[in-house]
Amino acid sequence: MSVEVDDVKRVLAICFRDGSTQTIDDLERILSFDMGWMDTDSAHQAINSLIIAGWIVNKDGNLSPNCELKGINAPLGWQPRPSRLIEPVVNQSPGIPVKIIDKPTVVEDDNTSKPVNKDPRSRLEKRLIKYISKQSGIELDEVKRRAERKVKALNYCTTWMALCLVSREQNLEMNSIIDSLSAS
């Protein structure tokens, strides 16, 4: 076995040590927070790469290893090279079918050629920006700028969530905002 294959199997043995399936969020947490091997963006990229390379099987959001992990141990203090997870070798374990998954395609709007956000709350963003601006007395552009800064700073924060945070900072009444977002 090559060192690259050993590293991938050690990571999978650690991530799936209890034998149960994991979600992508669970694996991101293990790789980034629990083990401290990489940041969350790199962890997300590594998981997707391991799925594409056939090391992890994704069945309806439940991830499981696609190789035998019995007897795989990681020495104390060992950690993988992140590049071996982000750009893994293809799984060629004998007897285990390798299913190479195509990368997800982005749905694009025919008129604008921009990715379409399927989250129904995203439709309310413009209205929420106007509401925050009107209630707080802040210019529309400033509300947008503040929300964009929050999205950038928080990585996995959606625009509508960032707008909720801006609303909260301005001490606006949140019940109507929450109700409008949950009704979508």
C-alpha positions in Angstrom: 0.0 0.0 0.0 1.2 3.5 -0.8 1.6 6.2 1.8 -1.2 8.2 0.2 -3.6 5.2 0.5 -2.5 4.6 4.1 -3.2 8.3 5.0 -6.7 8.2 3.5 -7.6 5.0 5.3 -6.3 6.3 8.6 -8.4 9.4 8.2 -11.5 7.3 7.4 -10.8 4.9 10.3 -10.7 7.9 12.6 -13.8 9.5 11.1 -15.9 6.3 11.1 -14.4 4.7 14.3 -17.8 4.0 15.8 -19.0 2.2 12.6 -22.0 4.4 12.0 -22.7 6.6 9.0 -21.9 10.3 9.2 -23.2 13.4 7.5 -21.0 15.9 5.6 -21.4 18.3 8.6 -20.2 15.6 11.0 -17.1 14.8 8.9 -16.3 18.5 8.5 -16.5 18.9 12.3 -14.3 15.9 12.9 -11.6 17.0 10.3 -11.6 20.7 11.3 -12.6 21.1 14.9 -12.2 17.7 16.6 -8.9 16.8 15.0 -7.7 20.3 14.0 -6.2 19.1 10.7 -7.7 21.8 8.4 -10.1 24.6 8.3 -13.8 24.0 7.5 -13.5 25.0 3.8 -10.7 22.6 3.2 -12.5 19.9 5.2 -15.6 20.4 2.9 -13.4 20.2 -0.2 -11.6 17.1 1.1 -14.9 15.3 1.8 -16.2 16.0 -1.7 -12.9 14.9 -3.2 -13.0 11.7 -1.2 -16.5 11.0 -2.4 -15.5 11.7 -6.0 -12.4 9.5 -5.7 -14.5 6.6 -4.4 -13.3 6.5 -0.8 -16.6 7.6 0.7 -20.1 6.6 -0.4 -22.9 9.1 -0.1 -26.3 7.5 0.2 -29.0 10.2 0.7 -26.7 12.4 2.8 -25.4 9.5 4.9 -21.7 8.9 4.3 -19.9 5.7 4.8 -16.4 4.5 4.0 -15.9 2.5 0.7 -13.0 0.4 1.9 -12.1 -2.0 4.7 -11.0 -0.2 7.8 -10.4 -3.2 10.2 -6.9 -3.1 11.6 -6.2 0.4 10.4 -4.5 2.4 13.2 -3.0 5.9 13.3 0.1 6.4 15.5 -0.2 8.8 18.4 0.3 12.4 17.1 -0.1 11.4 13.5 -1.9 13.8 11.1 -2.5 13.6 7.4 -1.2 16.0 4.8 -4.3 18.0 3.8 -3.3 17.7 0.1 -3.7 14.0 0.3 -7.3 14.4 1.3 -8.1 17.4 -1.0 -6.5 15.6 -4.0 -6.8 11.9 -3.0 -5.7 8.9 -5.1 -8.6 7.0 -6.6 -9.8 4.1 -4.5 -8.9 0.9 -6.1 -9.6 -1.5 -3.2 -10.1 -5.0 -4.5 -13.7 -6.4 -4.3 -15.2 -3.0 -3.5 -17.0 -1.4 -6.3 -15.8 2.1 -7.0 -18.4 4.5 -7.9 -17.0 7.7 -9.3 -19.5 10.5 -8.8 -19.7 13.4 -11.2 -19.2 16.8 -9.6 -22.5 18.5 -8.9 -23.7 20.8 -11.6 -24.8 24.3 -10.9 -28.3 25.2 -12.1 -28.2 28.4 -13.9 -30.9 30.9 -14.7 -31.4 31.1 -18.5 -31.7 34.9 -18.4 -28.8 35.9 -16.2 -26.4 32.9 -16.3 -26.0 33.2 -12.5 -26.5 30.3 -10.2 -30.0 29.9 -8.9 -30.4 29.8 -5.2 -33.1 27.2 -4.3 -33.5 28.4 -0.8 -37.0 30.0 -0.7 -35.8 32.6 2.0 -33.4 34.1 -0.5 -36.4 35.5 -2.5 -37.1 37.7 0.5 -33.7 39.3 0.7 -34.5 42.5 -1.2 -37.6 43.0 0.8 -35.8 42.4 4.1 -33.0 44.9 3.1 -35.7 47.6 2.4 -37.4 46.8 5.7 -34.2 47.0 7.7 -33.2 50.2 6.0 -36.6 51.8 6.6 -36.8 50.7 10.3 -33.2 51.5 11.2 -32.7 54.6 9.1 -29.6 53.1 7.5 -29.1 53.5 3.7 -29.9 50.4 1.5 -26.3 50.1 0.3 -25.0 50.2 3.9 -27.4 47.4 4.9 -26.2 45.3 2.0 -22.5 46.1 2.8 -23.0 45.0 6.4 -24.7 41.8 5.4 -21.9 41.1 2.9 -19.3 41.6 5.5 -21.0 39.1 7.8 -21.3 36.5 5.0 -17.6 36.9 4.3 -16.6 36.7 8.0 -18.8 33.8 8.8 -18.1 31.7 5.7 -21.2 29.5 5.8 -23.7 32.2 6.6 -26.4 32.9 4.0 -27.3 36.4 3.0 -30.7 36.3 4.6 -29.2 35.1 7.9 -26.6 37.9 7.8 -29.5 40.3 7.2 -31.2 38.9 10.4 -27.9 39.6 12.3 -27.9 43.2 11.0 -31.5 43.5 12.1 -30.6 42.3 15.5 -27.7 44.7 15.8 -30.1 47.5 15.1 -32.4 46.3 17.9 -35.2 45.8 15.4 -38.2 43.7 16.5 -37.2 40.2 15.3 -40.5 38.3 15.6 -41.9 39.6 12.3 -38.6 39.0 10.5 -38.4 35.4 11.8 -42.0 34.8 10.9 -41.6 36.1 7.3 -38.5 33.8 6.8 -40.1 30.7 8.4 -43.3 31.1 6.3 -41.4 30.7 3.1 
